[in-house]
Amino acid sequence: MVWLGHSSWYLQLAGKRILIDPVLSSYAAPFSFINKAFPGDYPWRAEGMPEIDLLIISHDHYDHLDYATIRALLPKIKRVITPLGVGSHLRYWGMDGALITEAGLAAGGTGQRRAHRPRAAGAALFRPWAEA
């Protein structure tokens, strides 16, 4: 298990290479003057990564889903697991949709798909300002 900076982790388990929330560019934002990388010289670059058996993206914030990193890793990624909705970003950026599994989609016996909306782990249980 190797921490690659901020939200990014690389693991090898049972011979499988797993990459989590890779942000390997110098900033995690749509513009270079916003949300720069933490100070320090990180030796990890997307171009130098090995093939990735499983890419896990936790959510679609810029500091967890980096366009430049994903584009550089595209030919190396074998499988992706993301929450619902993140797959549309990946497909738009050129990833083969067959590689993407969005958590919450269930395939029925007839080939139909059903979307499930799981409760967010950080959701508030009591919100006095919300209507009942």
N, CA, C and O atoms as CSV, one atom per row, in Angstrom:
chain,resi,resn,atom,element,x,y,z
A,1,MET,N,N,0.851,-1.162,0.000
A,1,MET,CA,C,0.000,0.000,0.000
A,1,MET,C,C,0.903,1.234,0.000
A,1,MET,O,O,1.764,1.396,0.865
A,2,VAL,N,N,0.682,2.098,-0.994
A,2,VAL,CA,C,1.508,3.301,-1.132
A,2,VAL,C,C,0.598,4.517,-1.258
A,2,VAL,O,O,-0.296,4.554,-2.104
A,3,TRP,N,N,0.838,5.509,-0.410
A,3,TRP,CA,C,0.118,6.771,-0.517
A,3,TRP,C,C,0.788,7.597,-1.602
A,3,TRP,O,O,1.998,7.819,-1.560
A,4,LEU,N,N,0.008,8.050,-2.568
A,4,LEU,CA,C,0.542,8.818,-3.694
A,4,LEU,C,C,0.313,10.312,-3.542
A,4,LEU,O,O,0.609,11.079,-4.458
A,5,GLY,N,N,-0.205,10.730,-2.410
A,5,GLY,CA,C,-0.494,12.141,-2.173
A,5,GLY,C,C,-1.985,12.399,-2.130
A,5,GLY,O,O,-2.750,11.797,-2.884
A,6,HIS,N,N,-2.397,13.290,-1.251
A,6,HIS,CA,C,-3.784,13.693,-1.019
A,6,HIS,C,C,-4.728,12.496,-0.943
A,6,HIS,O,O,-4.724,11.784,0.062
A,7,SER,N,N,-5.528,12.256,-1.963
A,7,SER,CA,C,-6.539,11.191,-1.930
A,7,SER,C,C,-6.095,9.919,-2.639
A,7,SER,O,O,-6.849,8.947,-2.683
A,8,SER,N,N,-4.911,9.905,-3.182
A,8,SER,CA,C,-4.491,8.830,-4.093
A,8,SER,C,C,-3.721,7.716,-3.384
A,8,SER,O,O,-2.804,7.967,-2.601
A,9,TRP,N,N,-4.124,6.467,-3.684
A,9,TRP,CA,C,-3.488,5.276,-3.109
A,9,TRP,C,C,-3.251,4.245,-4.194
A,9,TRP,O,O,-4.029,4.126,-5.140
A,10,TYR,N,N,-2.161,3.497,-4.043
A,10,TYR,CA,C,-1.847,2.373,-4.923
A,10,TYR,C,C,-1.656,1.151,-4.037
A,10,TYR,O,O,-0.897,1.190,-3.068
A,11,LEU,N,N,-2.352,0.058,-4.373
A,11,LEU,CA,C,-2.263,-1.176,-3.593
A,11,LEU,C,C,-1.971,-2.349,-4.507
A,11,LEU,O,O,-2.349,-2.349,-5.678
A,12,GLN,N,N,-1.300,-3.340,-3.965
A,12,GLN,CA,C,-1.160,-4.623,-4.641
A,12,GLN,C,C,-1.684,-5.675,-3.678
A,12,GLN,O,O,-1.125,-5.876,-2.599
A,13,LEU,N,N,-2.765,-6.348,-4.075
A,13,LEU,CA,C,-3.395,-7.379,-3.259
A,13,LEU,C,C,-3.601,-8.613,-4.113
A,13,LEU,O,O,-4.205,-8.543,-5.183
A,14,ALA,N,N,-3.101,-9.743,-3.641
A,14,ALA,CA,C,-3.266,-11.017,-4.350
A,14,ALA,C,C,-2.846,-10.891,-5.816
A,14,ALA,O,O,-3.490,-11.452,-6.703
A,15,GLY,N,N,-1.779,-10.162,-6.060
A,15,GLY,CA,C,-1.268,-10.014,-7.418
A,15,GLY,C,C,-2.019,-9.010,-8.275
A,15,GLY,O,O,-1.691,-8.843,-9.449
A,16,LYS,N,N,-3.011,-8.343,-7.720
A,16,LYS,CA,C,-3.795,-7.344,-8.462
A,16,LYS,C,C,-3.329,-5.944,-8.094
A,16,LYS,O,O,-3.036,-5.660,-6.932
A,17,ARG,N,N,-3.265,-5.078,-9.089
A,17,ARG,CA,C,-2.866,-3.684,-8.886
A,17,ARG,C,C,-4.119,-2.812,-8.834
A,17,ARG,O,O,-4.913,-2.783,-9.774
A,18,ILE,N,N,-4.279,-2.110,-7.727
A,18,ILE,CA,C,-5.474,-1.305,-7.476
A,18,ILE,C,C,-5.051,0.143,-7.271
A,18,ILE,O,O,-4.139,0.431,-6.496
A,19,LEU,N,N,-5.718,1.043,-7.966
A,19,LEU,CA,C,-5.431,2.467,-7.852
A,19,LEU,C,C,-6.708,3.165,-7.394
A,19,LEU,O,O,-7.777,2.949,-7.964
A,20,ILE,N,N,-6.592,4.003,-6.364
A,20,ILE,CA,C,-7.751,4.679,-5.788
A,20,ILE,C,C,-7.583,6.189,-5.932
A,20,ILE,O,O,-6.566,6.755,-5.529
A,21,ASP,N,N,-8.589,6.828,-6.509
A,21,ASP,CA,C,-8.652,8.290,-6.649
A,21,ASP,C,C,-7.331,8.918,-7.099
A,21,ASP,O,O,-6.791,9.773,-6.397
A,22,PRO,N,N,-6.806,8.513,-8.246
A,22,PRO,CA,C,-5.497,9.036,-8.645
A,22,PRO,C,C,-5.544,10.494,-9.107
A,22,PRO,O,O,-6.276,10.848,-10.032
A,23,VAL,N,N,-4.760,11.311,-8.451
A,23,VAL,CA,C,-4.540,12.695,-8.864
A,23,VAL,C,C,-3.029,12.854,-8.920
A,23,VAL,O,O,-2.382,13.104,-7.903
A,24,LEU,N,N,-2.475,12.706,-10.112
A,24,LEU,CA,C,-1.024,12.711,-10.277
A,24,LEU,C,C,-0.538,13.895,-11.101
A,24,LEU,O,O,0.608,13.911,-11.549
A,25,SER,N,N,-1.398,14.881,-11.303
A,25,SER,CA,C,-0.981,16.089,-12.016
A,25,SER,C,C,-0.655,17.175,-10.988
A,25,SER,O,O,-0.773,16.939,-9.785
A,26,SER,N,N,-0.255,18.335,-11.438
A,26,SER,CA,C,0.212,19.372,-10.517
A,26,SER,C,C,-0.906,20.220,-9.909
A,26,SER,O,O,-0.640,21.058,-9.049
A,27,TYR,N,N,-2.128,20.020,-10.334
A,27,TYR,CA,C,-3.264,20.693,-9.711
A,27,TYR,C,C,-4.516,19.854,-9.942
A,27,TYR,O,O,-4.607,19.108,-10.917
A,28,ALA,N,N,-5.475,19.987,-9.034
A,28,ALA,CA,C,-6.715,19.215,-9.123
A,28,ALA,C,C,-7.887,20.180,-9.238
A,28,ALA,O,O,-8.661,20.353,-8.296
A,29,ALA,N,N,-8.002,20.797,-10.389
A,29,ALA,CA,C,-9.053,21.776,-10.635
A,29,ALA,C,C,-9.122,22.033,-12.139
A,29,ALA,O,O,-8.206,21.661,-12.872
A,30,PRO,N,N,-10.191,22.659,-12.598
A,30,PRO,CA,C,-10.283,22.941,-14.031
A,30,PRO,C,C,-9.306,24.026,-14.488
A,30,PRO,O,O,-9.037,24.150,-15.683
A,31,PHE,N,N,-8.776,24.809,-13.552
A,31,PHE,CA,C,-7.821,25.865,-13.879
A,31,PHE,C,C,-6.574,25.687,-13.025
A,31,PHE,O,O,-6.673,25.323,-11.853
A,32,SER,N,N,-5.409,25.939,-13.595
A,32,SER,CA,C,-4.143,25.656,-12.914
A,32,SER,C,C,-3.885,26.531,-11.690
A,32,SER,O,O,-3.057,26.169,-10.853
A,33,PHE,N,N,-4.562,27.662,-11.559
A,33,PHE,CA,C,-4.314,28.541,-10.413
A,33,PHE,C,C,-5.196,28.193,-9.209
A,33,PHE,O,O,-5.099,28.835,-8.163
A,34,ILE,N,N,-6.051,27.183,-9.355
A,34,ILE,CA,C,-6.929,26.744,-8.263
A,34,ILE,C,C,-6.466,25.378,-7.771
A,34,ILE,O,O,-6.103,24.518,-8.573
A,35,ASN,N,N,-6.479,25.176,-6.472
A,35,ASN,CA,C,-6.251,23.859,-5.862
A,35,ASN,C,C,-4.971,23.180,-6.365
A,35,ASN,O,O,-5.014,22.074,-6.904
A,36,LYS,N,N,-3.853,23.848,-6.182
A,36,LYS,CA,C,-2.562,23.287,-6.597
A,36,LYS,C,C,-2.201,22.083,-5.730
A,36,LYS,O,O,-2.713,21.925,-4.622
A,37,ALA,N,N,-1.324,21.249,-6.246
A,37,ALA,CA,C,-0.861,20.076,-5.499
A,37,ALA,C,C,-0.144,20.533,-4.233
A,37,ALA,O,O,0.385,21.642,-4.162
A,38,PHE,N,N,-0.141,19.654,-3.238
A,38,PHE,CA,C,0.576,19.965,-2.004
A,38,PHE,C,C,2.059,20.155,-2.301
A,38,PHE,O,O,2.584,19.540,-3.229
A,39,PRO,N,N,2.742,20.999,-1.526
A,39,PRO,CA,C,4.180,21.179,-1.744
A,39,PRO,C,C,4.935,19.854,-1.595
A,39,PRO,O,O,4.542,18.981,-0.821
A,40,GLY,N,N,5.995,19.732,-2.331
A,40,GLY,CA,C,6.793,18.509,-2.273
A,40,GLY,C,C,6.979,17.952,-3.669
A,40,GLY,O,O,6.233,18.294,-4.586
A,41,ASP,N,N,7.943,17.120,-3.826
A,41,ASP,CA,C,8.221,16.531,-5.129
A,41,ASP,C,C,7.786,15.076,-5.119
A,41,ASP,O,O,8.512,14.217,-4.619
A,42,TYR,N,N,6.620,14.791,-5.662
A,42,TYR,CA,C,6.119,13.421,-5.713
A,42,TYR,C,C,6.676,12.736,-6.954
A,42,TYR,O,O,6.530,13.259,-8.058
A,43,PRO,N,N,7.298,11.602,-6.799
A,43,PRO,CA,C,7.914,10.927,-7.946
A,43,PRO,C,C,6.917,10.166,-8.819
A,43,PRO,O,O,7.301,9.644,-9.865
A,44,TRP,N,N,5.656,10.091,-8.419
A,44,TRP,CA,C,4.693,9.283,-9.153
A,44,TRP,C,C,4.061,10.090,-10.278
A,44,TRP,O,O,3.579,11.203,-10.069
A,45,ARG,N,N,4.073,9.517,-11.455
A,45,ARG,CA,C,3.459,10.129,-12.630
A,45,ARG,C,C,2.599,9.079,-13.308
A,45,ARG,O,O,2.923,7.892,-13.273
A,46,ALA,N,N,1.523,9.499,-13.914
A,46,ALA,CA,C,0.610,8.565,-14.578
A,46,ALA,C,C,1.326,7.770,-15.662
A,46,ALA,O,O,1.078,6.576,-15.830
A,47,GLU,N,N,2.198,8.423,-16.383
A,47,GLU,CA,C,2.898,7.763,-17.487
A,47,GLU,C,C,3.770,6.607,-16.997
A,47,GLU,O,O,4.007,5.658,-17.745
A,48,GLY,N,N,4.249,6.671,-15.761
A,48,GLY,CA,C,5.117,5.636,-15.217
A,48,GLY,C,C,4.395,4.532,-14.469
A,48,GLY,O,O,5.030,3.597,-13.980
A,49,MET,N,N,3.073,4.627,-14.373
A,49,MET,CA,C,2.307,3.611,-13.640
A,49,MET,C,C,2.221,2.324,-14.461
A,49,MET,O,O,2.191,2.371,-15.690
A,50,PRO,N,N,2.182,1.175,-13.779
A,50,PRO,CA,C,1.991,-0.090,-14.491
A,50,PRO,C,C,0.528,-0.234,-14.912
A,50,PRO,O,O,-0.284,0.652,-14.644
A,51,GLU,N,N,0.189,-1.341,-15.567
A,51,GLU,CA,C,-1.223,-1.614,-15.862
A,51,GLU,C,C,-1.993,-1.665,-14.548
A,51,GLU,O,O,-1.485,-2.145,-13.535
A,52,ILE,N,N,-3.214,-1.168,-14.577
A,52,ILE,CA,C,-4.052,-1.109,-13.383
A,52,ILE,C,C,-5.194,-2.104,-13.551
A,52,ILE,O,O,-6.012,-1.974,-14.462
A,53,ASP,N,N,-5.245,-3.103,-12.664
A,53,ASP,CA,C,-6.318,-4.094,-12.724
A,53,ASP,C,C,-7.652,-3.501,-12.306
A,53,ASP,O,O,-8.691,-3.838,-12.874
A,54,LEU,N,N,-7.627,-2.613,-11.307
A,54,LEU,CA,C,-8.861,-2.016,-10.822
A,54,LEU,C,C,-8.611,-0.571,-10.431
A,54,LEU,O,O,-7.735,-0.278,-9.617
A,55,LEU,N,N,-9.387,0.325,-11.017
A,55,LEU,CA,C,-9.376,1.736,-10.650
A,55,LEU,C,C,-10.646,1.994,-9.858
A,55,LEU,O,O,-11.744,1.671,-10.311
A,56,ILE,N,N,-10.497,2.575,-8.676
A,56,ILE,CA,C,-11.650,2.926,-7.845
A,56,ILE,C,C,-11.690,4.443,-7.727
A,56,ILE,O,O,-10.715,5.072,-7.316
A,57,ILE,N,N,-12.831,5.023,-8.092
A,57,ILE,CA,C,-13.047,6.461,-7.943
A,57,ILE,C,C,-14.152,6.629,-6.909
A,57,ILE,O,O,-15.251,6.107,-7.092
A,58,SER,N,N,-13.874,7.353,-5.820
A,58,SER,CA,C,-14.848,7.476,-4.734
A,58,SER,C,C,-15.967,8.464,-5.052
A,58,SER,O,O,-17.117,8.239,-4.674
A,59,HIS,N,N,-15.641,9.558,-5.743
A,59,HIS,CA,C,-16.643,10.553,-6.122
A,59,HIS,C,C,-16.025,11.513,-7.133
A,59,HIS,O,O,-14.834,11.430,-7.434
A,60,ASP,N,N,-16.844,12.422,-7.652
A,60,ASP,CA,C,-16.374,13.228,-8.779
A,60,ASP,C,C,-15.925,14.647,-8.421
A,60,ASP,O,O,-16.201,15.587,-9.167
A,61,HIS,N,N,-15.246,14.808,-7.304
A,61,HIS,CA,C,-14.594,16.087,-7.029
A,61,HIS,C,C,-13.247,16.092,-7.740
A,61,HIS,O,O,-12.640,15.042,-7.948
A,62,TYR,N,N,-12.791,17.277,-8.109
A,62,TYR,CA,C,-11.543,17.390,-8.874
A,62,TYR,C,C,-10.350,16.765,-8.163
A,62,TYR,O,O,-9.431,16.268,-8.814
A,63,ASP,N,N,-10.355,16.785,-6.824
A,63,ASP,CA,C,-9.213,16.238,-6.096
A,63,ASP,C,C,-9.312,14.725,-5.895
A,63,ASP,O,O,-8.526,14.148,-5.144
A,64,HIS,N,N,-10.265,14.083,-6.556
A,64,HIS,CA,C,-10.400,12.623,-6.540
A,64,HIS,C,C,-10.548,12.056,-7.951
A,64,HIS,O,O,-10.333,10.864,-8.170
A,65,LEU,N,N,-10.910,12.896,-8.890
A,65,LEU,CA,C,-11.138,12.486,-10.277
A,65,LEU,C,C,-10.453,13.515,-11.179
A,65,LEU,O,O,-11.049,14.527,-11.548
A,66,ASP,N,N,-9.217,13.247,-11.520
A,66,ASP,CA,C,-8.380,14.201,-12.241
A,66,ASP,C,C,-8.341,13.863,-13.730
A,66,ASP,O,O,-7.889,12.789,-14.127
A,67,TYR,N,N,-8.819,14.794,-14.538
A,67,TYR,CA,C,-8.895,14.585,-15.985
A,67,TYR,C,C,-7.547,14.192,-16.587
A,67,TYR,O,O,-7.463,13.196,-17.306
A,68,ALA,N,N,-6.498,14.955,-16.306
A,68,ALA,CA,C,-5.185,14.690,-16.912
A,68,ALA,C,C,-4.664,13.307,-16.525
A,68,ALA,O,O,-4.106,12.595,-17.360
A,69,THR,N,N,-4.844,12.933,-15.275
A,69,THR,CA,C,-4.376,11.618,-14.818
A,69,THR,C,C,-5.164,10.502,-15.493
A,69,THR,O,O,-4.577,9.536,-15.980
A,70,ILE,N,N,-6.480,10.625,-15.526
A,70,ILE,CA,C,-7.320,9.585,-16.142
A,70,ILE,C,C,-6.973,9.437,-17.619
A,70,ILE,O,O,-6.836,8.318,-18.113
A,71,ARG,N,N,-6.830,10.549,-18.323
A,71,ARG,CA,C,-6.491,10.472,-19.757
A,71,ARG,C,C,-5.152,9.763,-19.975
A,71,ARG,O,O,-5.018,8.969,-20.907
A,72,ALA,N,N,-4.169,10.042,-19.129
A,72,ALA,CA,C,-2.860,9.402,-19.271
A,72,ALA,C,C,-2.918,7.913,-18.934
A,72,ALA,O,O,-2.148,7.122,-19.479
A,73,LEU,N,N,-3.824,7.531,-18.040
A,73,LEU,CA,C,-3.935,6.132,-17.608
A,73,LEU,C,C,-4.860,5.290,-18.491
A,73,LEU,O,O,-4.863,4.065,-18.371
A,74,LEU,N,N,-5.636,5.912,-19.365
A,74,LEU,CA,C,-6.652,5.185,-20.147
A,74,LEU,C,C,-6.179,3.847,-20.717
A,74,LEU,O,O,-6.869,2.846,-20.524
A,75,PRO,N,N,-5.051,3.777,-21.402
A,75,PRO,CA,C,-4.664,2.491,-22.002
A,75,PRO,C,C,-4.207,1.442,-20.980
A,75,PRO,O,O,-4.010,0.279,-21.331
A,76,LYS,N,N,-4.038,1.850,-19.724
A,76,LYS,CA,C,-3.527,0.936,-18.699
A,76,LYS,C,C,-4.612,0.368,-17.791
A,76,LYS,O,O,-4.348,-0.555,-17.019
A,77,ILE,N,N,-5.824,0.902,-17.871
A,77,ILE,CA,C,-6.893,0.538,-16.936
A,77,ILE,C,C,-7.703,-0.632,-17.480
A,77,ILE,O,O,-8.174,-0.601,-18.616
A,78,LYS,N,N,-7.859,-1.675,-16.648
A,78,LYS,CA,C,-8.617,-2.860,-17.058
A,78,LYS,C,C,-10.060,-2.846,-16.557
A,78,LYS,O,O,-10.943,-3.406,-17.207
A,79,ARG,N,N,-10.310,-2.214,-15.411
A,79,ARG,CA,C,-11.652,-2.223,-14.821
A,79,ARG,C,C,-11.782,-1.016,-13.902
A,79,ARG,O,O,-10.807,-0.585,-13.286
A,80,VAL,N,N,-13.007,-0.468,-13.814
A,80,VAL,CA,C,-13.258,0.699,-12.969
A,80,VAL,C,C,-14.524,0.468,-12.153
A,80,VAL,O,O,-15.515,-0.062,-12.656
A,81,ILE,N,N,-14.476,0.872,-10.889
A,81,ILE,CA,C,-15.672,0.890,-10.043
A,81,ILE,C,C,-15.844,2.316,-9.539
A,81,ILE,O,O,-14.915,2.911,-8.992
A,82,THR,N,N,-17.047,2.858,-9.730
A,82,THR,CA,C,-17.350,4.232,-9.334
A,82,THR,C,C,-18.761,4.290,-8.765
A,82,THR,O,O,-19.524,3.338,-8.927
A,83,PRO,N,N,-19.124,5.384,-8.105
A,83,PRO,CA,C,-20.523,5.592,-7.742
A,83,PRO,C,C,-21.329,5.975,-8.992
A,83,PRO,O,O,-20.764,6.307,-10.035
A,84,LEU,N,N,-22.634,5.920,-8.864
A,84,LEU,CA,C,-23.507,6.327,-9.965
A,84,LEU,C,C,-23.158,7.735,-10.441
A,84,LEU,O,O,-22.925,8.631,-9.629
A,85,GLY,N,N,-23.122,7.923,-11.736
A,85,GLY,CA,C,-22.895,9.236,-12.327
A,85,GLY,C,C,-21.464,9.523,-12.731
A,85,GLY,O,O,-21.234,10.306,-13.653
A,86,VAL,N,N,-20.498,8.913,-12.067
A,86,VAL,CA,C,-19.092,9.184,-12.382
A,86,VAL,C,C,-18.706,8.568,-13.725
A,86,VAL,O,O,-17.843,9.098,-14.424
A,87,GLY,N,N,-19.328,7.472,-14.082
A,87,GLY,CA,C,-19.032,6.810,-15.350
A,87,GLY,C,C,-19.245,7.712,-16.554
A,87,GLY,O,O,-18.544,7.577,-17.556
A,88,SER,N,N,-20.202,8.629,-16.471
A,88,SER,CA,C,-20.446,9.532,-17.603
A,88,SER,C,C,-19.231,10.418,-17.865
A,88,SER,O,O,-18.917,10.700,-19.021
A,89,HIS,N,N,-18.542,10.863,-16.811
A,89,HIS,CA,C,-17.307,11.639,-16.994
A,89,HIS,C,C,-16.263,10.783,-17.707
A,89,HIS,O,O,-15.634,11.227,-18.668
A,90,LEU,N,N,-16.087,9.560,-17.230
A,90,LEU,CA,C,-15.055,8.677,-17.776
A,90,LEU,C,C,-15.321,8.344,-19.242
A,90,LEU,O,O,-14.396,8.338,-20.054
A,91,ARG,N,N,-16.579,8.067,-19.583
A,91,ARG,CA,C,-16.921,7.783,-20.980
A,91,ARG,C,C,-16.676,9.018,-21.851
A,91,ARG,O,O,-16.153,8.899,-22.959
A,92,TYR,N,N,-17.047,10.189,-21.361
A,92,TYR,CA,C,-16.839,11.437,-22.099
A,92,TYR,C,C,-15.352,11.684,-22.343
A,92,TYR,O,O,-14.973,12.260,-23.363
A,93,TRP,N,N,-14.513,11.250,-21.406
A,93,TRP,CA,C,-13.066,11.430,-21.520
A,93,TRP,C,C,-12.403,10.346,-22.354
A,93,TRP,O,O,-11.182,10.350,-22.513
A,94,GLY,N,N,-13.196,9.408,-22.895
A,94,GLY,CA,C,-12.655,8.424,-23.820
A,94,GLY,C,C,-12.531,7.008,-23.302
A,94,GLY,O,O,-12.006,6.146,-24.006
A,95,MET,N,N,-12.999,6.738,-22.089
A,95,MET,CA,C,-12.893,5.387,-21.552
A,95,MET,C,C,-13.997,4.505,-22.129
A,95,MET,O,O,-15.130,4.952,-22.307
A,96,ASP,N,N,-13.663,3.269,-22.414
A,96,ASP,CA,C,-14.618,2.278,-22.895
A,96,ASP,C,C,-15.629,1.996,-21.784
A,96,ASP,O,O,-15.250,1.575,-20.691
A,97,GLY,N,N,-16.898,2.226,-22.060
A,97,GLY,CA,C,-17.948,2.023,-21.069
A,97,GLY,C,C,-18.038,0.605,-20.541
A,97,GLY,O,O,-18.539,0.393,-19.436
A,98,ALA,N,N,-17.564,-0.373,-21.305
A,98,ALA,CA,C,-17.602,-1.767,-20.864
A,98,ALA,C,C,-16.669,-2.014,-19.679
A,98,ALA,O,O,-16.815,-3.019,-18.983
A,99,LEU,N,N,-15.722,-1.123,-19.441
A,99,LEU,CA,C,-14.787,-1.275,-18.323
A,99,LEU,C,C,-15.343,-0.731,-17.015
A,99,LEU,O,O,-14.783,-0.978,-15.947
A,100,ILE,N,N,-16.446,0.011,-17.099
A,100,ILE,CA,C,-16.945,0.778,-15.956
A,100,ILE,C,C,-18.120,0.073,-15.285
A,100,ILE,O,O,-19.080,-0.326,-15.946
A,101,THR,N,N,-18.031,-0.075,-13.966
A,101,THR,CA,C,-19.151,-0.540,-13.152
A,101,THR,C,C,-19.505,0.589,-12.203
A,101,THR,O,O,-18.677,1.025,-11.403
A,102,GLU,N,N,-20.745,1.060,-12.298
A,102,GLU,CA,C,-21.197,2.114,-11.401
A,102,GLU,C,C,-21.980,1.474,-10.266
A,102,GLU,O,O,-23.005,0.833,-10.497
A,103,ALA,N,N,-21.500,1.648,-9.047
A,103,ALA,CA,C,-22.152,1.063,-7.876
A,103,ALA,C,C,-23.584,1.564,-7.790
A,103,ALA,O,O,-23.849,2.761,-7.904
A,104,GLY,N,N,-24.491,0.637,-7.588
A,104,GLY,CA,C,-25.894,0.989,-7.513
A,104,GLY,C,C,-26.680,0.497,-8.710
A,104,GLY,O,O,-27.910,0.489,-8.664
A,105,LEU,N,N,-26.008,0.081,-9.795
A,105,LEU,CA,C,-26.704,-0.496,-10.939
A,105,LEU,C,C,-26.794,-1.997,-10.755
A,105,LEU,O,O,-25.801,-2.651,-10.435
A,106,ALA,N,N,-27.948,-2.529,-10.950
A,106,ALA,CA,C,-28.137,-3.972,-10.842
A,106,ALA,C,C,-28.693,-4.484,-12.160
A,106,ALA,O,O,-29.645,-3.916,-12.694
A,107,ALA,N,N,-28.118,-5.536,-12.680
A,107,ALA,CA,C,-28.604,-6.124,-13.930
A,107,ALA,C,C,-29.645,-7.176,-13.597
A,107,ALA,O,O,-29.366,-8.108,-12.842
A,108,GLY,N,N,-30.845,-7.040,-14.151
A,108,GLY,CA,C,-31.897,-8.026,-13.934
A,108,GLY,C,C,-31.755,-9.186,-14.898
A,108,GLY,O,O,-30.973,-9.114,-15.846
A,109,GLY,N,N,-32.500,-10.254,-14.667
A,109,GLY,CA,C,-32.424,-11.438,-15.505
A,109,GLY,C,C,-32.856,-11.182,-16.935
A,109,GLY,O,O,-32.492,-11.937,-17.836
A,110,THR,N,N,-33.633,-10.122,-17.158
A,110,THR,CA,C,-34.111,-9.821,-18.503
A,110,THR,C,C,-33.221,-8.808,-19.208
A,110,THR,O,O,-33.540,-8.363,-20.310
A,111,GLY,N,N,-32.118,-8.443,-18.586
A,111,GLY,CA,C,-31.234,-7.452,-19.186
A,111,GLY,C,C,-31.608,-6.032,-18.819
A,111,GLY,O,O,-30.941,-5.088,-19.241
A,112,GLN,N,N,-32.676,-5.863,-18.032
A,112,GLN,CA,C,-33.070,-4.525,-17.608
A,112,GLN,C,C,-32.139,-4.054,-16.500
A,112,GLN,O,O,-31.544,-4.858,-15.782
A,113,ARG,N,N,-32.027,-2.750,-16.375
A,113,ARG,CA,C,-31.210,-2.187,-15.297
A,113,ARG,C,C,-32.101,-1.389,-14.370
A,113,ARG,O,O,-33.033,-0.708,-14.798
A,114,ARG,N,N,-31.793,-1.489,-13.105
A,114,ARG,CA,C,-32.526,-0.730,-12.098
A,114,ARG,C,C,-31.522,0.137,-11.344
A,114,ARG,O,O,-30.454,-0.338,-10.959
A,115,ALA,N,N,-31.859,1.387,-11.137
A,115,ALA,CA,C,-30.977,2.269,-10.370
A,115,ALA,C,C,-31.423,2.273,-8.917
A,115,ALA,O,O,-32.617,2.341,-8.627
A,116,HIS,N,N,-30.474,2.200,-8.020
A,116,HIS,CA,C,-30.736,2.231,-6.590
A,116,HIS,C,C,-30.056,3.466,-6.024
A,116,HIS,O,O,-28.949,3.817,-6.434
A,117,ARG,N,N,-30.702,4.104,-5.109
A,117,ARG,CA,C,-30.125,5.303,-4.505
A,117,ARG,C,C,-29.759,4.999,-3.060
A,117,ARG,O,O,-30.592,5.128,-2.163
A,118,PRO,N,N,-28.503,4.590,-2.833
A,118,PRO,CA,C,-28.099,4.292,-1.461
A,118,PRO,C,C,-27.988,5.569,-0.644
A,118,PRO,O,O,-27.688,6.635,-1.183
A,119,ARG,N,N,-28.227,5.462,0.647
A,119,ARG,CA,C,-28.096,6.615,1.535
A,119,ARG,C,C,-26.618,6.965,1.665
A,119,ARG,O,O,-25.784,6.086,1.886
A,120,ALA,N,N,-26.299,8.231,1.530
A,120,ALA,CA,C,-24.909,8.672,1.651
A,120,ALA,C,C,-24.407,8.433,3.067
A,120,ALA,O,O,-25.128,8.659,4.039
A,121,ALA,N,N,-23.172,7.976,3.176
A,121,ALA,CA,C,-22.595,7.658,4.481
A,121,ALA,C,C,-22.540,8.881,5.388
A,121,ALA,O,O,-22.684,8.753,6.604
A,122,GLY,N,N,-22.337,10.044,4.825
A,122,GLY,CA,C,-22.221,11.251,5.635
A,122,GLY,C,C,-23.517,12.042,5.736
A,122,GLY,O,O,-23.506,13.180,6.205
A,123,ALA,N,N,-24.632,11.462,5.305
A,123,ALA,CA,C,-25.900,12.189,5.315
A,123,ALA,C,C,-26.354,12.464,6.746
A,123,ALA,O,O,-26.210,11.618,7.628
A,124,ALA,N,N,-26.892,13.632,6.958
A,124,ALA,CA,C,-27.379,13.994,8.287
A,124,ALA,C,C,-28.675,13.250,8.580
A,124,ALA,O,O,-29.555,13.155,7.725
A,125,LEU,N,N,-28.782,12.724,9.791
A,125,LEU,CA,C,-30.007,12.036,10.190
A,125,LEU,C,C,-31.039,13.025,10.703
A,125,LEU,O,O,-32.239,12.782,10.582
A,126,PHE,N,N,-30.596,14.129,11.270
A,126,PHE,CA,C,-31.497,15.136,11.810
A,126,PHE,C,C,-31.153,16.475,11.185
A,126,PHE,O,O,-30.041,16.979,11.342
A,127,ARG,N,N,-32.114,17.044,10.477
A,127,ARG,CA,C,-31.922,18.358,9.865
A,127,ARG,C,C,-33.119,19.214,10.238
A,127,ARG,O,O,-34.159,19.127,9.584
A,128,PRO,N,N,-33.002,20.034,11.268
A,128,PRO,CA,C,-34.154,20.799,11.744
A,128,PRO,C,C,-34.713,21.760,10.702
A,128,PRO,O,O,-35.882,22.136,10.795
A,129,TRP,N,N,-33.933,22.165,9.729
A,129,TRP,CA,C,-34.377,23.109,8.705
A,129,TRP,C,C,-35.088,22.426,7.539
A,129,TRP,O,O,-35.678,23.098,6.693
A,130,ALA,N,N,-35.034,21.095,7.488
A,130,ALA,CA,C,-35.654,20.359,6.380
A,130,ALA,C,C,-37.121,20.090,6.684
A,130,ALA,O,O,-37.508,19.889,7.835
A,131,GLU,N,N,-37.928,20.089,5.629
A,131,GLU,CA,C,-39.342,19.764,5.794
A,131,GLU,C,C,-39.497,18.274,6.011
A,131,GLU,O,O,-38.713,17.483,5.486
A,132,ALA,N,N,-40.486,17.890,6.767
A,132,ALA,CA,C,-40.726,16.470,7.067
A,132,ALA,C,C,-41.276,15.740,5.880
A,132,ALA,O,O,-41.535,14.539,5.960
